[in-house]
Amino acid sequence: MSEFSDTDAVRAERRLHRRVQDAVGLTLRALGESVAASPAATAPTHKVSLSGGGVAFSDSRLLEPGETLEIVLTLFPAGRAIVGEARVVLANEAPEVADGDRPTYRLLFTRLDDADRSALLAHVEELSRTRPIDDA
């Protein structure tokens, strides 16, 4: 029996969820730090590839594959904050969001409550009507 790798998880996520390009507010913190107390972003901070299963982006911070983080995504124009946990599954392998020398990451959501997941899926669905689907 083989192990289910993070690369396999990314492939499965891509088959299950539609991905779109978006600009969001993005806050990441180590598990246990208070994310919920952080105010939602008032303007986008990152260009991302977004789906109901995860997010890919560039950032100046160094994240380690396998690391699990608390995440807050602020969706615009509504300003809706999505709060949960995500695991870093790939680093520096997301060319669709590469940004100069800034590392690129792909995170899979490991915990989102039902209301946040529903809001995220509705947001991606709405964007997919007006923007090209991201097949990367």
N, C-alpha and C positions, 0 to 999 in steps of 0.2 A: 504494500500500500504506500503511495507516495504522499508527501506532505503538500498541503495547499499553500503555495508561496504567495507573497505580496504581488508578484507579477501576475499570477493566476487570478488573484482578487481584482486587479485592475482590469484584466481582460473580461472577467465576469461582469464587473460594474459597467463597462462600456457597452456590453450587450444588453444589459437590463435597463439602462437609463439614457435618455436623450441628453446630449451635451450642447450647450450654447455659450457663446462669448458674452461676457457681461462686465460691468464695472461695479464693484461692490465695496462697502466698508469691510475691512477684515482685521480682526483682533485675535491674536493667538497668545495663550498663556500656558505655563506648565500646569499640570493637573494639581488641583488643590488651591491655586491662586483664585481670587475672586473675579470671575468674568462677569457674572450677573450684575455686579455693582458697577461695571464699566458702562458709561453711557453709549448708546448706539451712535455710530458715525453719522455726521450730518452731511457728508459728501463722500463720494467714492475714494478709496485709497489704493485699490488694486484692480488691474485688468485681469480677469480670470476666465478659465474654461470651467463651466459650472454644470452640475447635474444633480439629480436627486440622490446620487450615491457618493458624490465627492466633489473636490475642487482642485484645479491646477493653477499655479501662479508663480511669479518670481518675487523674491524678497531678499533683502540684504542680510537677514539673520541666517545663521547656520542651523539647520534642522537635521536630525539624524533619522535615517530610515528605521522604522520600528517604533519611534517615539510617538506617544499618544499625548495630545494636547487638548485643552479646552479651546473652543472656537466660537467667535461671534461673527456672523455674516450679516451685514446690513444691506437689504435689498432696496433698490431705488426704482421708481420714484417714490414708492410708498414709505420708505424709511423703516420697514419691518425688520426687526432683529431676529435672527435665527441663532439659537444658543445650543451648543452640544459639545460632543467630543469627536476628534478625528485622529486617525493614525497616519503618519508619514509612510507612504509605501514606495515612492520613487523620488530620487533627488537628481537634479540636473538632466532629466530625460523628458522634458515637456517642451519641445521646440515651438509649439504653437503659442507659448507665452514667454519665450526666452526674451531677456531684456539685458543686453550688454553683458557685463560680468556678474550680474546678480544671479545667484543660484535659482533654479526652478524646482518646484516640488509638486507632487501629486499626493493629495490626502484623501482617504476614504472616511466617510462619516461612520463612526462606531456607535454613537448615541445621539439621537434626536427625538424629542417627544413627538407625539402624533400630530399636534397642531402645527409645530414648526416644519415637520416633514411635508405635511399637506400644503402649507404656504410655499415652501420651496418648490415642490412639484408644480404647483399652479403658476409660480413665477417663471419657471423654465418653460412650461407649456406656452405661456403667453409670449415669451420672447421668441420661441421657436416659430411662431406665426409670422414674425417680422424680421427675423435675422436668420442667416444661414446656419444650418446644423453643423456643429463641430464634430467631425469624424475622427479627429486625432486621438 
